Amino acid sequence: MPNVQEDRLRELLVRGLAGDTVAYQAFLGELSGFLRAFLRKRMVSLPEEVEDLVQESLLAVHNQRHTYDAEQPLTAWVHAIAKYKLVDLLRRRARHELLNDPLDDDHAMLARSDTNAAAARLDLSKMLAGLPERQRLPIVCMKLKGLSVVETARLTGMSESAVKVGVHRGLKALAATIRAHR
C-alpha cells in the first residue's frame, strides 16, 4: 500500500475508533478494495474464494480494531489479519479434500476386503467340512468360538487330551490343504 493510501486509511481508522462512524464506514469501504487486490494476487488459483475472504478479513479487522496500535503501520496489521484468514481458508480446503477424497478410495478398498473376507469364510467352511469330526469340532470350538480346552471337552464329550490332539491334527491337515492349493 503506498504511503498516501496508508496514511489515509490510518487516519480514517483512527477517526473511526474515536467515534466518527462516517470515517469508519469510509475506512471499511476503502479497505475492502485494498484487501481485494491484496488477496487476488495471492489467490490466483482460487479466484472464486477472494470475495469471501475479503469479507472474512473485514469482519476480523472490525472485531480486532481495538488491538490496532496507531503508532504502527496499518499495512502490517491488515496484512497479518488477511494472511491468517488465507491460511485458515487453505487449512479448511485441505481438511475438506482429505475428508472427501481418500474416503472414496478407502471405501473401495474396504468393499474389496469384505468380499475377500466372505470368500475366505466360504473357503474355510469348505476346508473344515473336509476334516473328520474329531478334528473339526475342536477347531471350531477353540479357534473360531474361543472356548477353552475344558469347555470344548465338555461340549463335545471328548477328553481334554483328545481335544488338544484333534486341534493339533486338524490344523496340520488344514495347513497341508492350503499348501496343496497354492
Buried (B, 14 or more C-beta within 10 A) or exposed (E): BEEEBBEBBBBBBBBBBEEBEEBBEBBBEBBBEBBBEBBBEEBEEBEEBBEEBBEBBBEBBEEEBEEBEEEEEBBEBBBEBBBEBBEEBEEEEEEEEEEEEEEEEEEEEEEEEEEEEEEEEEEBEEBBEEBEEBBBBBBBBBBEEEBEBEBBBBBBEBEEEBBBBBBEBBBEBBEEBEEEEE
